[in-house]
């Protein structure tokens, strides 16, 4: 999930996997797979950076976890 800022200054949490498209018109309009649209203050480059950073951190977190089996302690 990434944080985007609506034009009024309110931050929203968006599932980056559900972003269908984003365009600058000149405001940045993000369209989700369900059809919801958000007008945000971030540029396309900033959104891409946030998505890439989130995915990089998520992969690092997954790699750092050890699989547990059966009744092993946490």
C-alpha positions in Angstrom: 0.0 0.0 0.0 1.2 3.5 -0.8 0.2 6.9 0.6 -1.1 9.5 -1.9 -2.2 13.0 -1.1 -5.5 14.3 -2.5 -5.6 17.9 -3.7 -7.2 19.1 -0.5 -4.3 17.8 1.5 -5.9 14.6 2.9 -3.7 11.5 2.7 -5.2 8.3 1.4 -3.8 4.7 1.5 -4.0 3.1 -1.9 -3.3 -0.6 -2.9 -0.7 -0.1 -5.6 -1.7 -3.4 -7.2 -5.2 -2.1 -7.9 -4.0 1.0 -9.8 -5.2 0.6 -13.4 -3.9 3.9 -14.8 -2.6 7.3 -13.9 -2.3 10.4 -16.0 -1.4 14.0 -15.7 -4.1 16.4 -17.1 -2.3 18.6 -15.6 -3.5 17.3 -12.2 -2.6 13.6 -11.6 -5.6 11.4 -11.9 -5.3 7.8 -10.6 -7.9 5.3 -11.7 -8.3 2.1 -9.7 -9.4 -1.2 -11.2 -12.9 -0.8 -9.7 -13.3 2.5 -11.5 -12.7 4.8 -8.5 -10.6 7.9 -9.5 -8.5 10.0 -7.2 -7.0 13.4 -8.1 -3.7 13.6 -6.2 -0.8 16.1 -5.8 1.9 13.6 -6.6 3.4 13.5 -10.1 3.5 10.3 -12.2 7.2 9.9 -11.3 6.5 10.3 -7.6 3.8 7.6 -7.8 6.1 5.3 -9.6 8.9 5.9 -7.1 6.5 5.1 -4.2 5.3 1.9 -5.9 8.9 0.7 -6.7 10.0 1.5 -3.1 7.1 -0.3 -1.6 7.7 -3.4 -3.8 11.4 -3.3 -3.0 10.7 -3.2 0.8 8.1 -5.9 0.5 10.4 -8.3 -1.2 13.2 -7.6 1.3 10.7 -8.3 4.2 9.6 -11.6 2.6 13.2 -12.7 2.2 14.0 -12.0 5.8 11.3 -14.3 7.1 12.1 -17.9 7.9 9.4 -20.4 7.2 8.0 -22.1 10.3 6.6 -25.6 10.4 4.3 -27.4 12.8 4.6 -26.3 16.5 7.8 -24.3 16.2 7.9 -21.3 18.6 7.4 -17.9 17.0 
